[in-house]
Amino acid sequence: MSRVLLIEDDEPVRRAVTLGLRRQGHEVRAAASGEEGLAAFAAAVPDVVVLDWMLPGMDGLEVCRRLRTPERAHVPLLLVTARGDDIDVVVGLEAGADDYVVKPVRARVLDARIRAVLRRLDTPGTPPPETHGPLTIDRTGLRVAHEGAPVPLAPSELRLLLTLSASPGQVLSRQQLLEAVWEHSYHGDIRLVDACVKRLRNKLAAAADRVETVRGFGYRFRGGSTG
């Protein structure tokens, strides 16, 4: 059973989603505002956060930013938006959301996305940490460090790095990354990939050039000890 924190201001929607997720086997705590959601998170860290974008007062963007501090970055965050083609999707993904769902929210769809985002970090035991120049990747401990300093990554960012670095030099298309990292089918949204790559590079700082863009094809990881 996963612990879900639902932040949704619309009471009928909040009740319906809460009931639907509980029927799917999740433990749900619901908050009606961004402030209430942050307080609930601080009181008991959930396994995943489901966040409505259009909140009164403190909007979803600000809540997302506050939940993406180094201490909180490990908790997956799913964005709920009214329109799949809205600019809010891109802004939300760049702010740190791991995935998104479009209203009206169906409990079974949301349940599938929640289970998928939690499975991404269920990585089997692997060899000792890898070193790529200043970058160290610990697949067993699910940790990344740059020159010995921990790099706090959101779940999708970590999974993306693990996927790319598993085959250094190999180009992976956006669609391949969608299926490997987000478990999305052919109709997945490639904006998830591009936004996540952008966030990952920002966090890798001086090691950002390890994630290379291959125009017209996708992305690859530059391994090795140089750079």
Secondary structure, 3 states (H helix, E strand, C coil): CCEEEEECCCHHHHHHHHHHHHHCCCEEEEECCHHHHHHHHHHCCCCEEEEECCCCCCCHHHHHHHCCCCCCCCCCEEEEECCCCCHHHHHHHHHCCCEEEECCCCHHHHHHHHHHHHHCCCCCCCCCCEEECCEEEECCCCEEEECCEECCCCHHHHHHHHHHHCCCCCCEEHHHHHHHHHCCCCCCCCHHHHHHHHHHHHHHHHHHHHEEEECCCEEEECCCCCC
